[in-house]
Amino acid sequence: MKKKRELFVLLTLVALLLTGCLGTDTTYQQKDLGDGKTLELNTQVPLAGKLYFTLNHDLYVLDASGPKQLTKGMEVVDPAISPDGKTLAFIIRYKNYSDLAIMPATGGKPKVLLTGKGEYIPNPNYPAPKSTHVWYAQPAWRDNTHLLFLSDLRKLQINPGQDAFMLDLMAFSIDINDSRLSQINAQTVDDYPDVVQHVTYSIAGDGGHRDLSVRPGHPGQIVFTSYKYDASRTHQVVQLFLQDADAIAHAPQGTYQPGIEEIQKDPAVALTPDQADLFNMQASFSPDGNTFVYIRKPNPTSNMELYTMPVAEDVTATPNDKATEQKALQPYSQSTMLLQSQYISQPIWSPDSKYIAYIGYENNIFNLYVLEVVKEGKTYKKNGDPIQVIKTDGQKVQLNADSRLIWTK
């Protein structure tokens, strides 16, 4: 017993000695978020500017001074900041609908621009009632007063070419200062045709559009992800598209229309192949507007991959031209893979184009990472391995992977 006690003491002394020699890990610093919640912040990450994200669906901004909470008591997702940096737009989600809201970038009381609150009304000859509730999603600023967003706002008015409502998300545009916005809902939207402008038309049946983003320096150009089914109606086709945001509004009536694939027409140009079970999605423009970072999933069971590729030029003016369609697909072959992982979501560029932030997944927890990149020709390559920016416990504090990131100056 004496020898065992001596061995235990010796091992304890060695452990203490090693701790003294190696020091404690000072890479992460604990930050108090209030209400007994904390996160660990990597103090060695060169975080220039302001990074917005949501924890437990509360909106936070992170800068050199640490994290600051901007909203509380609401289920907030998908923040977007105006070009002048003064106004935040975001979505407030509820059980059956969501609202589109804005507030000062420094925080304050949100102002709801469009509410999705509705009701269930009788629908004779059908087993279920009509829902006038509306979903809003993923706002994107065109300029300091015009806001784009995704919605099923016109689901009751559109005839998709089948016996169903047009529930698939499409892009719309509004002037945030228009006093008539309070009158807009699923039943009245067509009474105010000059208040809500249609921006994209989707194919019915697989969810429509996601990941709407405006090209810097080219406020008339947008990119988005399109979800549809292949001809067999059993496999998904997920593609990136580039489009002139005014193409539908400026075209003669009847030129374009949403609905099932047999009748759907739109002015978007495909940037990625029309291939079943190939997923290209969540494109984000570099600050100069010349490069995308996007996510590729080669097949339903593969890992996710983070890529960059050049933005196709001069393709939105003639979207339905065969030569234009071929030209728009050429940059895809110049894509460069940055990394591969089980889960990658919401990639976004730093304001100086030196880093890409994204949400990763490790040990059953979503957390925030940055990857340093350097420009090489018309695209980028990684410089080193990803760096974890924050650590959460995944229980009391959770980073929301279903909400977009913003990184501004």
PATI-405438 format. One record per residue (C-alpha): residue number from 1; chain; x, y, z. Coordinates in Angstrom, 2 decimals. Each point is the difference from the previous one (the first is absolute). Layout:
<recs>
+-----+--------+---------+---------+---------+
| num | chaine |    east |   north |      up |
+-----+--------+---------+---------+---------+
| NUM |      A |       X |       Y |       Z |
...
+-----+--------+---------+---------+---------+
</recs>
This chain:
<recs>
+-----+--------+---------+---------+---------+
| num | chaine |    east |   north |      up |
+-----+--------+---------+---------+---------+
|   1 |      A |    0.00 |    0.00 |    0.00 |
|   2 |      A |    2.91 |    2.34 |    0.84 |
|   3 |      A |    1.55 |   -0.45 |   -3.47 |
|   4 |      A |   -3.38 |    0.67 |   -1.68 |
|   5 |      A |   -0.42 |    3.24 |    1.99 |
|   6 |      A |    3.54 |    1.08 |   -0.93 |
|   7 |      A |   -0.69 |   -0.73 |   -3.68 |
|   8 |      A |   -3.25 |    2.00 |    0.14 |
|   9 |      A |    1.78 |    2.99 |    1.59 |
|  10 |      A |    2.79 |   -0.20 |   -2.59 |
|  11 |      A |   -2.44 |   -0.04 |   -2.92 |
|  12 |      A |   -1.91 |    2.93 |    1.49 |
|  13 |      A |    3.21 |    2.02 |    0.33 |
|  14 |      A |    0.94 |   -0.77 |   -3.62 |
|  15 |      A |   -3.44 |    1.13 |   -1.17 |
|  16 |      A |    0.29 |    3.25 |    1.95 |
|  17 |      A |    3.49 |    0.57 |   -1.34 |
|  18 |      A |   -1.14 |   -0.49 |   -3.59 |
|  19 |      A |   -2.90 |    2.37 |    0.55 |
|  20 |      A |    2.40 |    2.64 |    1.27 |
|  21 |      A |    2.37 |   -0.50 |   -2.92 |
|  22 |      A |   -2.61 |   -0.05 |   -2.73 |
|  23 |      A |   -2.30 |    2.65 |    1.46 |
|  24 |      A |   -3.78 |    0.14 |   -0.39 |
|  25 |      A |   -1.81 |    0.29 |   -3.32 |
|  26 |      A |   -0.74 |    3.69 |   -0.56 |
|  27 |      A |   -1.28 |   -0.36 |   -3.57 |
|  28 |      A |   -3.64 |    0.23 |    1.09 |
|  29 |      A |   -1.45 |    2.56 |    2.37 |
|  30 |      A |   -3.35 |   -0.53 |    1.68 |
|  31 |      A |   -2.61 |    2.68 |   -0.67 |
|  32 |      A |   -3.06 |    0.51 |    2.19 |
|  33 |      A |   -3.23 |    0.27 |   -2.02 |
|  34 |      A |   -2.25 |    0.47 |    3.02 |
|  35 |      A |   -2.69 |   -2.28 |    1.45 |
|  36 |      A |    2.70 |   -2.53 |    0.90 |
|  37 |      A |    1.06 |   -0.44 |   -3.63 |
|  38 |      A |    3.57 |    0.22 |   -1.25 |
|  39 |      A |    2.04 |   -0.65 |   -3.12 |
|  40 |      A |    3.71 |   -0.34 |   -0.62 |
|  41 |      A |    1.55 |    2.46 |   -2.44 |
|  42 |      A |    3.26 |   -0.68 |   -1.86 |
|  43 |      A |    2.21 |    2.97 |    0.88 |
|  44 |      A |    2.52 |   -0.79 |   -2.76 |
|  45 |      A |   -2.38 |    0.41 |   -2.95 |
|  46 |      A |    0.63 |    3.23 |   -1.95 |
|  47 |      A |   -3.65 |    1.03 |   -0.06 |
|  48 |      A |   -0.19 |    3.30 |   -1.88 |
|  49 |      A |   -3.42 |    1.63 |   -0.29 |
|  50 |      A |   -3.29 |   -1.29 |    1.38 |
|  51 |      A |   -1.33 |   -3.53 |   -0.24 |
|  52 |      A |   -3.72 |   -0.58 |    0.55 |
|  53 |      A |   -1.51 |   -3.37 |    0.95 |
|  54 |      A |   -2.74 |   -1.46 |    2.20 |
|  55 |      A |    0.33 |   -1.96 |    3.23 |
|  56 |      A |   -3.19 |   -1.67 |    1.22 |
|  57 |      A |   -1.63 |    2.12 |   -2.73 |
|  58 |      A |    1.06 |    3.22 |    1.71 |
|  59 |      A |    1.98 |    2.32 |   -2.29 |
|  60 |      A |    3.59 |    0.83 |    1.00 |
|  61 |      A |    2.78 |    2.09 |   -1.49 |
|  62 |      A |    3.64 |   -0.89 |    0.63 |
|  63 |      A |    2.85 |    2.47 |   -0.41 |
|  64 |      A |    3.35 |    0.69 |    1.66 |
|  65 |      A |   -1.78 |    0.88 |    3.26 |
|  66 |      A |   -1.80 |   -3.34 |    0.17 |
|  67 |      A |   -3.60 |   -1.19 |   -0.55 |
|  68 |      A |   -2.98 |    2.34 |    0.45 |
|  69 |      A |   -3.61 |   -1.16 |    0.09 |
|  70 |      A |   -2.38 |    1.98 |   -2.24 |
|  71 |      A |   -3.34 |   -1.83 |    0.38 |
|  72 |      A |   -1.65 |   -2.00 |    2.75 |
|  73 |      A |   -3.20 |   -1.97 |    0.37 |
|  74 |      A |   -0.59 |   -0.47 |   -3.74 |
|  75 |      A |    0.89 |   -2.84 |   -2.37 |
|  76 |      A |    2.27 |    1.97 |   -2.33 |
|  77 |      A |    1.70 |   -1.36 |   -3.13 |
|  78 |      A |    1.74 |    1.24 |   -3.16 |
|  79 |      A |    1.33 |    3.47 |    0.84 |
|  80 |      A |    0.99 |    2.33 |   -2.85 |
|  81 |      A |    1.58 |    3.44 |    0.31 |
|  82 |      A |   -0.60 |    2.97 |   -2.30 |
|  83 |      A |    2.91 |    1.23 |   -2.18 |
|  84 |      A |    0.45 |    3.09 |    2.21 |
|  85 |      A |    0.27 |   -2.24 |    3.08 |
|  86 |      A |   -2.84 |    1.77 |    1.81 |
|  87 |      A |   -2.93 |   -2.42 |   -0.21 |
|  88 |      A |   -0.43 |   -3.69 |    0.72 |
|  89 |      A |   -2.72 |   -2.05 |   -1.65 |
|  90 |      A |   -0.90 |   -3.43 |    1.34 |
|  91 |      A |   -2.77 |   -2.56 |    0.32 |
|  92 |      A |   -2.04 |   -0.66 |    3.15 |
|  93 |      A |   -1.43 |   -3.52 |   -0.08 |
|  94 |      A |   -3.17 |   -1.30 |    1.62 |
|  95 |      A |   -1.73 |   -3.38 |   -0.07 |
|  96 |      A |   -2.06 |    0.56 |   -3.16 |
|  97 |      A |    1.56 |    3.08 |   -1.61 |
|  98 |      A |    2.84 |    2.51 |    0.12 |
|  99 |      A |    0.47 |    3.77 |   -0.10 |
| 100 |      A |    2.45 |    2.16 |   -1.93 |
| 101 |      A |    1.45 |    2.66 |    2.32 |
| 102 |      A |    2.68 |    2.68 |    0.19 |
| 103 |      A |    1.78 |    1.84 |    2.81 |
| 104 |      A |    3.09 |    2.22 |    0.48 |
| 105 |      A |    3.28 |   -1.89 |   -0.37 |
| 106 |      A |    0.89 |    0.95 |    3.58 |
| 107 |      A |   -3.17 |   -1.63 |    1.33 |
| 108 |      A |   -3.36 |    1.33 |    1.06 |
| 109 |      A |   -3.68 |   -0.71 |   -0.49 |
| 110 |      A |   -0.74 |   -1.97 |   -3.20 |
| 111 |      A |   -2.43 |    1.39 |   -2.54 |
| 112 |      A |   -2.04 |   -2.63 |   -1.83 |
| 113 |      A |   -0.22 |    0.84 |   -3.70 |
| 114 |      A |   -2.08 |   -3.00 |   -1.07 |
| 115 |      A |   -1.78 |   -2.41 |    2.30 |
| 116 |      A |   -0.82 |   -3.53 |   -1.02 |
| 117 |      A |   -2.70 |   -0.38 |    2.62 |
| 118 |      A |   -3.18 |   -1.37 |   -1.54 |
| 119 |      A |   -2.84 |   -2.39 |    0.63 |
| 120 |      A |   -1.53 |   -3.24 |   -1.17 |
| 121 |      A |   -3.08 |    0.58 |   -2.15 |
| 122 |      A |   -2.56 |   -2.50 |   -1.39 |
| 123 |      A |    0.96 |   -1.70 |   -3.26 |
| 124 |      A |   -3.19 |   -1.66 |   -1.38 |
| 125 |      A |    0.35 |   -3.41 |   -1.68 |
| 126 |      A |    3.45 |   -0.52 |    1.52 |
| 127 |      A |    0.88 |   -1.81 |    3.24 |
| 128 |      A |    2.24 |    2.80 |    1.28 |
| 129 |      A |   -0.58 |    3.75 |    0.38 |
| 130 |      A |    1.96 |    2.72 |   -1.76 |
| 131 |      A |    2.82 |    1.56 |    1.98 |
| 132 |      A |    0.62 |    3.71 |   -0.41 |
| 133 |      A |    3.13 |   -0.23 |    2.14 |
| 134 |      A |    3.16 |    1.04 |   -1.88 |
| 135 |      A |    3.66 |   -0.99 |    0.31 |
| 136 |      A |    2.73 |    2.60 |   -0.50 |
| 137 |      A |    3.68 |   -0.95 |   -0.23 |
| 138 |      A |    3.56 |    1.17 |   -0.69 |
| 139 |      A |   -0.18 |    3.76 |   -0.65 |
| 140 |      A |    2.70 |    1.62 |   -2.14 |
| 141 |      A |    0.56 |    3.73 |   -0.52 |
| 142 |      A |    0.08 |    1.37 |   -3.53 |
| 143 |      A |    0.77 |    3.50 |    1.29 |
| 144 |      A |   -0.67 |    1.86 |    3.24 |
| 145 |      A |   -3.78 |    0.15 |   -0.54 |
| 146 |      A |   -0.87 |   -2.95 |   -2.26 |
| 147 |      A |   -0.16 |   -3.42 |    1.57 |
| 148 |      A |   -0.24 |   -3.36 |   -1.74 |
| 149 |      A |   -1.37 |   -3.06 |    1.78 |
| 150 |      A |   -1.38 |   -3.50 |   -0.61 |
| 151 |      A |   -3.63 |   -0.84 |    0.65 |
| 152 |      A |   -3.12 |   -1.96 |   -0.98 |
| 153 |      A |   -1.93 |    3.29 |    0.16 |
| 154 |      A |   -1.97 |   -0.57 |   -3.24 |
| 155 |      A |   -0.85 |   -3.65 |    0.65 |
| 156 |      A |   -3.76 |    0.64 |   -0.27 |
| 157 |      A |    0.12 |    2.04 |   -3.23 |
| 158 |      A |    2.37 |   -2.06 |   -2.17 |
| 159 |      A |   -1.29 |   -2.90 |   -2.06 |
| 160 |      A |    2.98 |   -2.36 |   -0.10 |
| 161 |      A |   -1.50 |   -2.29 |   -2.65 |
| 162 |      A |   -1.14 |   -2.67 |    2.42 |
| 163 |      A |   -2.73 |   -0.36 |    2.60 |
| 164 |      A |    2.03 |    1.47 |    2.86 |
| 165 |      A |    1.12 |    3.28 |    1.46 |
| 166 |      A |    3.34 |    1.51 |   -1.05 |
| 167 |      A |    1.80 |   -0.51 |    3.32 |
| 168 |      A |    3.54 |    0.17 |   -1.40 |
| 169 |      A |    2.15 |    2.96 |    1.05 |
| 170 |      A |    0.74 |    2.76 |   -2.51 |
| 171 |      A |    1.78 |    3.34 |    0.29 |
| 172 |      A |   -1.78 |    3.34 |    0.38 |
| 173 |      A |    1.09 |    3.62 |    0.47 |
| 174 |      A |   -1.39 |    2.88 |    2.07 |
| 175 |      A |    0.85 |    3.58 |    0.94 |
| 176 |      A |    0.31 |   -0.08 |    3.79 |
| 177 |      A |   -1.41 |    3.54 |    0.23 |
| 178 |      A |   -3.26 |   -0.76 |   -1.83 |
| 179 |      A |   -2.83 |    0.73 |    2.44 |
| 180 |      A |   -2.26 |   -2.54 |   -1.73 |
| 181 |      A |    2.04 |   -3.00 |    1.14 |
| 182 |      A |   -2.28 |   -0.39 |    3.01 |
| 183 |      A |   -2.87 |   -0.77 |   -2.41 |
| 184 |      A |    1.79 |   -2.93 |   -1.66 |
| 185 |      A |   -1.00 |   -3.58 |    0.76 |
| 186 |      A |   -0.68 |   -3.22 |   -1.88 |
| 187 |      A |   -3.50 |    1.14 |   -0.98 |
| 188 |      A |    0.68 |    3.65 |   -0.89 |
| 189 |      A |    3.44 |   -0.14 |   -1.64 |
| 190 |      A |   -1.34 |    0.26 |   -3.57 |
| 191 |      A |   -1.94 |    3.13 |    0.96 |
| 192 |      A |    3.37 |    1.79 |    0.34 |
| 193 |      A |    1.99 |   -1.03 |   -3.10 |
| 194 |      A |    2.40 |    2.94 |    0.28 |
| 195 |      A |    0.86 |   -0.73 |    3.66 |
| 196 |      A |    1.32 |   -3.56 |   -0.29 |
| 197 |      A |    2.07 |   -0.76 |   -3.10 |
| 198 |      A |    0.55 |   -3.57 |   -1.20 |
| 199 |      A |    3.72 |   -0.71 |   -0.42 |
| 200 |      A |    0.23 |   -3.77 |   -0.67 |
| 201 |      A |   -2.42 |   -2.67 |   -1.18 |
| 202 |      A |    0.49 |   -3.56 |    1.24 |
| 203 |      A |   -0.99 |   -3.47 |   -1.16 |
| 204 |      A |   -2.75 |   -1.46 |    2.18 |
| 205 |      A |    0.46 |   -3.11 |    2.07 |
| 206 |      A |    3.36 |   -0.09 |    1.79 |
| 207 |      A |    0.22 |    3.16 |    2.08 |
| 208 |      A |    1.00 |    2.63 |   -2.54 |
| 209 |      A |    2.87 |    2.39 |    0.70 |
| 210 |      A |    2.44 |    0.54 |    2.86 |
| 211 |      A |    3.27 |    1.81 |    0.80 |
| 212 |      A |   -0.88 |    3.30 |   -1.67 |
| 213 |      A |    2.97 |    2.38 |   -0.28 |
| 214 |      A |    0.68 |    3.31 |   -1.80 |
| 215 |      A |    3.22 |    0.49 |   -1.96 |
| 216 |      A |    2.22 |    2.79 |    1.42 |
| 217 |      A |    0.58 |    2.73 |   -2.54 |
| 218 |      A |   -2.81 |   -1.42 |   -2.14 |
| 219 |      A |   -3.22 |    0.59 |    2.00 |
| 220 |      A |   -2.06 |   -1.19 |   -2.97 |
| 221 |      A |    1.45 |   -3.52 |    0.16 |
| 222 |      A |   -0.99 |   -2.71 |    2.46 |
| 223 |      A |    1.01 |   -3.61 |    0.63 |
| 224 |      A |   -2.20 |   -2.67 |    1.58 |
| 225 |      A |   -0.36 |   -3.75 |    0.44 |
| 226 |      A |   -2.80 |   -1.74 |   -1.89 |
| 227 |      A |   -1.57 |   -3.25 |    1.17 |
| 228 |      A |   -1.96 |   -2.16 |   -2.43 |
| 229 |      A |   -0.55 |   -3.67 |   -0.91 |
| 230 |      A |    1.39 |   -1.77 |   -3.04 |
| 231 |      A |   -2.24 |   -1.47 |   -2.72 |
| 232 |      A |   -0.62 |   -3.14 |    2.07 |
| 233 |      A |   -1.26 |    2.12 |    2.93 |
| 234 |      A |    2.11 |   -2.17 |    2.33 |
| 235 |      A |    3.36 |    1.82 |    0.05 |
| 236 |      A |    0.87 |    3.57 |    0.89 |
| 237 |      A |    1.79 |    2.47 |   -2.24 |
| 238 |      A |    1.58 |    2.78 |    2.06 |
| 239 |      A |    1.66 |    2.79 |   -2.01 |
| 240 |      A |    1.39 |    3.51 |    0.30 |
| 241 |      A |   -1.53 |    2.67 |   -2.21 |
| 242 |      A |    0.97 |    3.58 |   -0.90 |
| 243 |      A |   -2.67 |    2.49 |   -1.03 |
| 244 |      A |   -0.83 |    3.64 |   -0.70 |
| 245 |      A |   -2.22 |    1.01 |    2.93 |
| 246 |      A |   -2.14 |    2.24 |   -2.26 |
| 247 |      A |   -0.45 |   -2.46 |   -2.86 |
| 248 |      A |   -3.49 |   -1.14 |    1.02 |
| 249 |      A |   -1.25 |    3.50 |    0.83 |
| 250 |      A |    1.24 |    1.45 |   -3.31 |
| 251 |      A |   -1.12 |   -2.86 |   -2.26 |
| 252 |      A |   -3.33 |    0.13 |   -1.87 |
| 253 |      A |   -2.80 |   -1.62 |    1.97 |
| 254 |      A |   -0.11 |   -3.75 |   -0.56 |
| 255 |      A |    3.67 |   -0.34 |   -0.99 |
| 256 |      A |    0.82 |   -1.82 |    3.22 |
| 257 |      A |   -2.11 |   -1.97 |    2.45 |
| 258 |      A |    0.42 |   -2.38 |    2.95 |
| 259 |      A |   -1.51 |   -3.46 |    0.26 |
| 260 |      A |    0.69 |   -3.59 |   -0.94 |
| 261 |      A |    2.99 |   -0.56 |   -2.27 |
| 262 |      A |   -2.17 |   -0.40 |   -3.11 |
| 263 |      A |   -1.25 |    3.59 |    0.23 |
| 264 |      A |    2.65 |    1.72 |    2.15 |
| 265 |      A |    2.13 |    2.66 |   -1.71 |
| 266 |      A |    2.53 |    2.30 |    1.64 |
| 267 |      A |    2.98 |    2.24 |   -0.86 |
| 268 |      A |    2.55 |   -1.76 |    2.23 |
| 269 |      A |    3.20 |   -1.47 |   -1.45 |
| 270 |      A |    1.41 |   -3.26 |    1.42 |
| 271 |      A |    3.56 |    0.19 |    1.36 |
| 272 |      A |    0.21 |   -3.70 |    0.92 |
| 273 |      A |   -1.03 |   -3.18 |   -1.85 |
| 274 |      A |   -3.57 |   -1.28 |   -0.22 |
| 275 |      A |    0.88 |   -3.38 |    1.49 |
| 276 |      A |   -2.05 |   -2.20 |    2.29 |
| 277 |      A |    1.34 |   -0.49 |    3.55 |
| 278 |      A |    2.75 |    2.60 |   -0.49 |
| 279 |      A |   -0.45 |    2.80 |    2.52 |
| 280 |      A |    1.51 |    3.47 |   -0.55 |
| 281 |      A |   -1.31 |    2.56 |    2.46 |
| 282 |      A |    0.53 |    2.91 |    2.44 |
| 283 |      A |    2.06 |    2.22 |   -2.29 |
| 284 |      A |    1.45 |    3.17 |    1.53 |
| 285 |      A |    1.69 |    2.81 |   -1.95 |
| 286 |      A |    3.49 |    1.21 |    0.85 |
| 287 |      A |    0.11 |    3.70 |    1.00 |
| 288 |      A |    1.10 |    1.02 |   -3.51 |
| 289 |      A |   -2.85 |   -2.02 |   -1.53 |
| 290 |      A |    2.26 |   -2.03 |   -2.28 |
| 291 |      A |    0.13 |   -3.36 |    1.81 |
| 292 |      A |   -2.41 |   -2.39 |    1.68 |
| 293 |      A |    0.59 |   -2.21 |    2.97 |
| 294 |      A |   -2.56 |   -2.79 |   -0.05 |
| 295 |      A |   -0.77 |   -3.49 |    1.30 |
| 296 |      A |    0.01 |   -3.10 |   -2.17 |
| 297 |      A |   -1.27 |   -3.44 |    0.95 |
| 298 |      A |    0.87 |   -2.46 |   -2.80 |
| 299 |      A |   -2.73 |   -2.47 |    1.00 |
| 300 |      A |   -2.51 |   -0.50 |    2.84 |
| 301 |      A |    2.35 |   -2.14 |    2.11 |
| 302 |      A |    3.28 |    1.88 |   -0.52 |
| 303 |      A |    1.67 |    2.57 |    2.22 |
| 304 |      A |   -0.53 |    3.69 |   -0.69 |
| 305 |      A |    2.67 |    1.98 |   -1.85 |
| 306 |      A |    0.84 |    3.70 |    0.08 |
| 307 |      A |    0.93 |    1.53 |   -3.37 |
| 308 |      A |    0.74 |    3.33 |   -1.61 |
| 309 |      A |   -0.57 |    0.87 |   -3.65 |
| 310 |      A |    0.00 |    3.14 |   -2.18 |
| 311 |      A |   -3.30 |    1.79 |   -0.67 |
| 312 |      A |   -1.18 |   -0.36 |   -3.60 |
| 313 |      A |   -0.03 |    3.38 |   -1.75 |
| 314 |      A |   -2.45 |    1.45 |   -2.53 |
| 315 |      A |   -2.55 |   -2.81 |    0.21 |
| 316 |      A |   -3.09 |    1.56 |    1.61 |
| 317 |      A |   -1.08 |    2.20 |   -2.94 |
| 318 |      A |   -0.85 |   -2.94 |   -2.30 |
| 319 |      A |   -0.96 |   -2.79 |    2.42 |
| 320 |      A |   -1.79 |   -2.33 |   -2.40 |
| 321 |      A |    2.69 |   -0.08 |   -2.67 |
| 322 |      A |    1.85 |   -3.31 |   -0.52 |
| 323 |      A |    3.40 |    1.69 |   -0.40 |
| 324 |      A |   -0.61 |    1.97 |    3.20 |
| 325 |      A |   -0.96 |   -3.16 |    1.87 |
| 326 |      A |    3.26 |   -1.68 |   -1.02 |
| 327 |      A |    2.03 |    3.08 |    0.92 |
| 328 |      A |   -1.59 |    0.16 |    3.45 |
| 329 |      A |    1.06 |   -3.58 |    0.77 |
| 330 |      A |    3.67 |    0.47 |   -0.96 |
| 331 |      A |    1.24 |    1.39 |    3.37 |
| 332 |      A |   -1.27 |   -3.13 |    1.75 |
| 333 |      A |    2.93 |   -1.94 |   -1.48 |
| 334 |      A |    2.35 |    2.54 |    1.62 |
| 335 |      A |   -1.31 |   -0.72 |    3.50 |
| 336 |      A |    2.57 |   -0.65 |    2.72 |
| 337 |      A |   -0.78 |   -2.17 |    3.01 |
| 338 |      A |    1.07 |    1.51 |    3.31 |
| 339 |      A |   -1.04 |   -2.72 |    2.43 |
| 340 |      A |   -2.22 |   -3.00 |    0.56 |
| 341 |      A |   -1.98 |   -0.90 |    3.11 |
| 342 |      A |   -3.10 |   -1.79 |    1.20 |
| 343 |      A |   -1.86 |    3.28 |    0.37 |
| 344 |      A |    0.76 |    3.50 |   -1.33 |
| 345 |      A |   -2.57 |    2.76 |    0.04 |
| 346 |      A |   -0.53 |    3.75 |   -0.53 |
| 347 |      A |    3.42 |    0.98 |   -1.49 |
| 348 |      A |    0.75 |    3.74 |   -0.06 |
| 349 |      A |    3.02 |    2.14 |   -0.91 |
| 350 |      A |    1.86 |    2.36 |    2.31 |
| 351 |      A |   -0.12 |    3.66 |   -1.13 |
| 352 |      A |    3.65 |   -0.17 |   -1.14 |
| 353 |      A |   -0.47 |   -3.32 |   -1.87 |
| 354 |      A |    2.72 |   -1.66 |    2.09 |
| 355 |      A |   -2.26 |   -2.41 |    1.86 |
| 356 |      A |   -3.15 |   -2.04 |   -0.49 |
| 357 |      A |   -2.15 |   -0.64 |    3.03 |
| 358 |      A |   -2.36 |   -2.97 |    0.14 |
| 359 |      A |   -1.91 |   -2.21 |    2.42 |
| 360 |      A |    1.54 |   -3.41 |    0.55 |
| 361 |      A |   -1.03 |   -3.07 |    1.95 |
| 362 |      A |    2.19 |   -1.94 |    2.42 |
| 363 |      A |   -0.74 |   -2.13 |    3.07 |
| 364 |      A |   -3.74 |    0.43 |   -0.62 |
| 365 |      A |    0.26 |    3.79 |    0.33 |
| 366 |      A |   -0.24 |    2.78 |   -2.59 |
| 367 |      A |    2.72 |    2.64 |    0.38 |
| 368 |      A |    1.52 |    2.90 |   -1.89 |
| 369 |      A |    3.19 |   -0.35 |   -2.03 |
| 370 |      A |    2.13 |    2.18 |   -2.27 |
| 371 |      A |    2.28 |   -1.08 |   -2.83 |
| 372 |      A |    2.77 |    2.23 |   -1.34 |
| 373 |      A |    0.06 |    0.23 |   -3.81 |
| 374 |      A |    2.32 |    1.57 |   -2.58 |
| 375 |      A |   -0.85 |    0.98 |   -3.55 |
| 376 |      A |    1.46 |   -2.13 |   -2.75 |
| 377 |      A |   -0.92 |    1.12 |   -3.50 |
| 378 |      A |   -3.77 |    0.44 |   -0.19 |
| 379 |      A |   -0.74 |   -2.10 |    3.05 |
| 380 |      A |    1.37 |   -0.73 |    3.48 |
| 381 |      A |    1.83 |   -2.71 |    1.90 |
| 382 |      A |    0.18 |   -0.62 |    3.72 |
| 383 |      A |    2.94 |    1.09 |    2.13 |
| 384 |      A |    0.17 |   -2.37 |    2.97 |
| 385 |      A |   -2.68 |   -1.92 |    1.84 |
| 386 |      A |   -3.35 |    1.28 |    1.28 |
| 387 |      A |    0.09 |    1.85 |    3.33 |
| 388 |      A |   -2.82 |   -0.32 |    2.50 |
| 389 |      A |   -1.19 |    3.46 |    1.08 |
| 390 |      A |   -2.41 |   -0.88 |    2.80 |
| 391 |      A |   -0.80 |   -3.03 |    2.12 |
| 392 |      A |   -3.46 |   -0.62 |    1.42 |
| 393 |      A |   -1.27 |   -2.83 |    2.17 |
| 394 |      A |   -2.75 |   -0.80 |   -2.51 |
| 395 |      A |   -2.56 |   -0.13 |    2.82 |
| 396 |      A |   -0.43 |    3.27 |    1.88 |
| 397 |      A |    1.54 |    1.85 |   -2.93 |
| 398 |      A |   -0.45 |   -1.16 |   -3.59 |
| 399 |      A |    1.21 |    1.61 |   -3.22 |
| 400 |      A |   -2.88 |   -0.17 |   -2.47 |
| 401 |      A |    1.11 |   -1.66 |   -3.23 |
| 402 |      A |   -3.35 |    0.84 |   -1.64 |
| 403 |      A |    0.76 |    3.73 |    0.13 |
| 404 |      A |    2.26 |    1.99 |   -2.29 |
| 405 |      A |    3.20 |    1.80 |    1.03 |
| 406 |      A |    1.01 |    3.58 |   -0.82 |
| 407 |      A |    3.54 |    1.41 |    0.06 |
| 408 |      A |    0.37 |    3.74 |   -0.53 |
| 409 |      A |    2.56 |    2.74 |    0.55 |
+-----+--------+---------+---------+---------+
</recs>
